[in-house]
Amino acid sequence: MTKVMICGDLAWAGVEAKEMFAGLAEIIPMDSPDKADFLKNLEPGGKYAGIVGVYRHNISSKKIGVFDSEIVSSLAETGVKWIAHNGAGYDQIDISACISKGIRVSNTPGAVDDATATTALYLIISTLRQFSKAERHLRKGAWNSGLRSGQAFDLTGKTLAILGMGGIGTRIAELVHAFPMRVIYHNRRPAEGAPAWTEYYPKERLAEFLREADVLAVSVPLRQETEGLVGEAMIRGLRKGAIIVNTARGKVIDENALIRALEDGHLGGVGLDVYPNEPEVNPRLLGFDNVTLLPHMGTETRDSQKKMELRALGNLKDFLVEGSGKDLIAEMRLRSRF
């Protein structure tokens, strides 16, 4: 029988996985303690030999590391043709290696939109209203000392600039419209299905886009071309006192440039759920009262985690049944041989 691997925990959809693959494929759990054992068991005669598809969760990296070129090559040699990644971001997979070895990769767009967008909404509210700072003061028994109304702002009427109007960015726009906030966005091209109340700013109007932002919400995937995208020039292009919120990936922002702008007062605040070297957090960030920090928990809800697991498993099943999952990543959709 065809064999597929579960590489990482299935916390919520274990029963559904058995039902989905019953009579279709044998499910092989990845239980290697380290990368060396994993690679050894991909070899002929090993317990993973002959698998054709992999369900992957980032938690597996704690044991075997990321899916680098060495792992991808070994997967290809044993017969893997599809990696169904659980997550919208897939920066832990060497996509170039997958392309060269003929392995297709899917992710789980849509499944994370609501949870990530509500995280961004919290960061926007907390940073504008100083809620995180206020809670820290209260827990210290200081009540509201050090809080000044002149440093807090309502959301109503403010301009939210969304950098990356994909599914998550669109959901953020929908949520803040309740206040309402004015919403502008920048993409390489206008977003299909963008809400009618949003306004598109092309590359030629990027400087204007930044100048008009009270809050910049970063929602672009991490790729080679987006690493450090929000750098010194973009940060300084924001009006003095503007806020940056990031629920995408830490490396999309130049952290040193961000900290400099906090230190000299150019930025009015920052809200972060992601960091360049997770789980490490730059200790310099901890010294700012006007920064709200979360430990990359944007999708950490039971509802979203189950949706992500089911969507990734669905892509793997569709590969077995139809020859292709529905969520092939963008880099591969654009290549004719995929």
C-alpha positions in Angstrom: 0.0 0.0 0.0 1.0 3.6 -0.6 2.8 5.2 2.4 2.6 8.7 3.7 4.4 10.3 6.6 3.0 12.5 9.4 6.1 14.6 10.3 5.0 16.5 13.4 2.1 16.2 15.8 -1.5 16.0 14.8 -3.1 17.5 17.9 -6.7 17.8 16.8 -7.3 15.9 13.6 -5.9 12.4 14.4 -9.2 10.7 14.0 -10.0 12.5 10.8 -6.6 11.6 9.4 -7.3 7.9 9.9 -10.6 8.2 8.2 -9.2 10.2 5.3 -6.5 7.8 4.4 -8.3 4.5 5.3 -7.8 2.1 2.3 -5.8 4.8 0.5 -2.5 4.9 2.2 -0.6 3.7 5.3 0.2 6.4 7.7 3.8 6.3 9.0 4.6 8.5 12.0 7.9 10.3 12.1 9.4 9.4 15.5 13.1 10.0 14.9 14.9 11.7 17.8 17.3 13.6 15.5 18.2 14.4 11.9 20.7 11.6 11.6 18.2 9.0 12.5 15.6 10.5 10.2 17.9 10.4 7.2 19.0 6.9 8.0 15.4 5.6 8.1 14.7 7.2 4.7 17.3 4.9 3.1 16.2 1.5 1.5 15.1 -0.8 4.2 14.4 2.0 6.7 11.0 2.5 8.3 10.3 5.6 6.2 11.5 4.2 2.9 9.0 4.3 0.1 6.8 7.2 1.4 5.4 9.3 -1.4 4.0 12.2 0.5 4.6 14.0 3.8 2.4 16.0 6.1 4.8 18.5 7.8 4.4 20.7 10.9 7.1 23.2 12.0 7.2 21.4 15.4 9.2 18.6 13.7 12.1 21.0 13.4 12.8 20.6 17.1 13.9 17.1 16.4 15.2 16.9 12.8 15.7 20.5 11.9 14.2 22.4 9.0 13.6 20.7 5.6 17.0 21.8 4.1 18.5 20.6 0.9 19.9 17.5 2.5 16.5 16.4 3.9 14.8 17.3 0.6 17.3 15.3 -1.4 16.8 12.3 0.8 13.0 12.6 0.6 13.2 12.7 -3.2 15.4 9.6 -3.3 12.9 7.6 -1.3 10.1 8.6 -3.6 8.4 11.7 -2.0 6.5 13.8 -4.5 4.5 16.0 -2.3 5.0 17.9 1.0 1.8 19.1 2.6 3.0 21.8 4.9 0.8 22.9 7.8 1.1 26.7 7.9 0.7 29.7 5.7 4.5 30.4 5.9 6.8 27.8 4.6 10.2 29.4 5.1 11.4 26.2 6.9 11.4 24.3 3.6 14.1 24.7 1.0 11.8 25.5 -1.9 14.6 25.7 -4.5 15.7 22.2 -3.5 12.1 20.9 -3.8 11.8 22.4 -7.3 15.1 20.9 -8.5 14.0 17.5 -7.1 10.5 17.5 -8.5 8.8 17.7 -5.1 5.7 19.9 -4.9 4.8 21.8 -1.8 1.4 23.0 -0.5 0.6 25.3 2.4 -2.6 26.2 4.3 -3.7 29.7 3.2 -7.1 30.7 4.5 -7.0 28.5 7.5 -4.9 30.9 9.4 -6.6 34.2 8.3 -9.0 34.8 11.1 -6.7 33.9 14.0 -3.7 35.9 12.6 -5.9 38.9 11.7 -7.4 39.0 15.2 -3.8 38.9 16.6 -3.0 41.9 14.4 -6.1 43.7 15.6 -5.1 43.1 19.3 -1.6 44.5 18.5 -3.1 47.6 16.8 -5.5 48.3 19.7 -3.0 47.6 22.4 -0.3 49.7 20.9 -2.6 52.7 20.0 -4.3 52.6 23.4 -1.3 51.6 25.5 -3.1 48.6 26.9 -0.1 46.3 27.2 1.8 49.1 29.1 -1.2 49.7 31.3 -1.5 46.0 32.3 2.2 45.8 33.1 1.8 48.8 35.5 -1.3 47.3 37.1 0.4 44.0 37.7 3.2 45.9 39.5 0.7 47.6 41.7 1.4 51.0 40.1 -2.2 51.4 38.9 -2.1 53.9 36.0 1.1 55.8 36.9 3.2 56.7 33.9 0.2 56.6 31.6 -0.7 59.8 29.8 -3.8 60.3 27.6 -1.8 62.3 25.2 0.1 59.1 24.2 -3.0 57.0 23.6 -5.2 57.2 20.5 -8.6 55.9 19.3 -8.7 53.7 16.2 -11.7 55.5 14.7 -10.7 57.7 11.8 -7.0 56.6 11.8 -5.4 55.2 8.6 -4.3 51.6 8.6 -1.8 50.8 5.8 -1.6 47.1 5.0 1.6 45.9 3.4 0.5 42.7 1.7 -3.2 42.3 1.0 -3.6 38.5 0.9 -6.1 36.5 2.9 -4.8 37.7 6.2 -4.5 41.4 5.1 -8.0 41.3 3.8 -9.3 39.9 7.1 -7.5 42.6 9.0 -9.2 45.2 6.8 -12.6 43.7 7.5 -12.0 43.7 11.2 -10.8 47.3 11.5 -13.6 48.6 9.3 -15.9 48.2 12.4 -14.3 51.2 14.1 -14.1 52.4 11.3 -10.5 52.9 10.2 -9.5 54.1 6.8 -7.7 51.2 5.0 -5.1 51.6 2.3 -2.9 48.8 1.0 0.2 48.1 -1.1 0.7 45.0 -3.2 2.6 44.2 -6.4 -0.8 44.4 -8.0 -4.4 45.2 -6.9 -5.8 42.4 -4.7 -8.7 40.4 -6.0 -11.6 40.6 -3.6 -10.2 43.5 -1.7 -13.0 45.2 0.3 -14.7 48.1 -1.5 -13.7 50.6 1.2 -9.9 49.9 0.7 -7.6 51.9 -1.6 -4.8 50.4 -3.6 -1.4 52.2 -3.7 1.0 50.9 -6.4 4.8 51.0 -6.2 4.7 54.5 -7.7 2.7 55.8 -4.7 4.7 53.9 -2.0 6.1 57.1 -0.5 2.6 58.5 -0.2 1.3 55.2 1.2 3.8 55.4 4.0 3.3 59.1 4.8 -0.5 58.6 5.2 -0.2 55.6 7.6 -1.0 56.0 11.3 -0.4 52.2 11.6 1.5 50.0 9.2 0.4 46.3 9.4 3.0 44.0 7.9 1.4 40.9 6.3 3.8 39.7 3.5 5.3 36.2 3.3 9.0 35.7 4.0 10.8 35.1 0.8 14.3 36.1 -0.4 12.9 39.3 -1.9 11.0 40.3 1.2 13.7 39.7 3.8 14.4 43.1 5.3 11.7 44.7 3.1 10.7 47.0 5.9 14.0 48.7 6.4 15.4 52.1 7.3 14.0 53.8 4.2 10.5 52.5 4.7 10.4 53.0 8.4 11.6 56.6 8.1 9.1 57.1 5.3 6.3 56.8 7.9 5.1 59.9 9.6 6.6 60.6 13.1 4.6 58.8 15.7 3.3 56.0 13.4 3.0 52.5 14.7 4.2 49.2 13.1 2.5 45.9 13.7 4.0 42.6 12.4 2.2 39.3 12.3 4.1 38.0 9.2 7.7 36.9 9.8 10.3 38.6 11.9 12.9 38.8 9.1 10.6 40.9 6.9 11.6 43.8 9.1 15.1 45.1 9.7 15.1 44.8 13.5 18.0 47.2 14.1 16.3 49.9 12.0 13.1 49.3 13.9 14.9 49.7 17.3 16.7 52.8 16.2 13.3 54.4 15.2 11.9 53.5 18.6 15.0 54.9 20.4 14.9 58.3 18.7 11.1 58.5 18.9 10.3 58.4 15.2 8.0 55.4 15.8 5.1 55.9 18.3 5.0 52.2 19.1 5.4 48.7 17.8 3.3 45.5 18.1 5.1 42.2 17.3 4.1 38.6 17.2 7.1 37.4 15.3 10.9 37.9 15.5 14.0 37.2 13.4 15.6 34.5 15.5 12.7 32.8 17.3 12.4 31.9 20.1 15.0 34.5 21.0 13.7 38.0 21.5 16.1 40.9 21.2 16.4 42.2 24.9 16.5 45.8 23.6 12.8 45.4 22.7 11.9 44.6 26.3 13.0 48.0 27.5 10.4 50.0 25.5 7.1 50.8 27.2 5.4 51.5 23.9 6.0 48.0 22.5 3.5 45.1 22.7 5.1 41.7 22.4 3.5 38.3 21.8 5.4 34.9 21.5 4.3 34.0 17.9 0.8 32.9 18.9 -1.1 34.3 16.0 -2.5 30.9 15.0 -2.5 29.3 18.4 -6.2 28.6 18.8 -7.8 25.2 18.8 -10.1 26.2 15.9 -7.4 27.4 13.7 -5.0 24.6 14.5 -7.6 22.0 13.5 -8.5 23.9 10.3 -4.8 24.0 9.4 -4.3 20.3 10.1 -7.3 19.3 8.0 -6.4 21.6 5.2 -2.8 20.2 5.0 -4.1 16.6 5.2 -6.6 17.4 2.5 -3.8 18.6 0.2 -2.0 15.3 0.8 -5.1 13.3 0.1 -5.9 15.3 -3.0 -2.3 14.6 -4.2 -2.9 10.8 -3.8 -6.3 10.8 -5.4 -6.2 13.6 -8.0 -2.4 14.1 -8.5 -2.3 17.5 -7.0 -3.3 19.4 -3.9 -5.4 22.6 -4.1 -2.9 24.8 -2.3 0.3 24.6 -4.3 2.6 27.4 -3.2 3.0 30.5 -5.4 6.6 29.7 -6.5 5.4 26.4 -8.0 2.1 27.6 -9.5 4.2 30.0 -11.6 6.4 27.3 -13.0 5.1 25.4 -15.9 6.7 22.1 -15.0 4.6 22.0 -11.8 
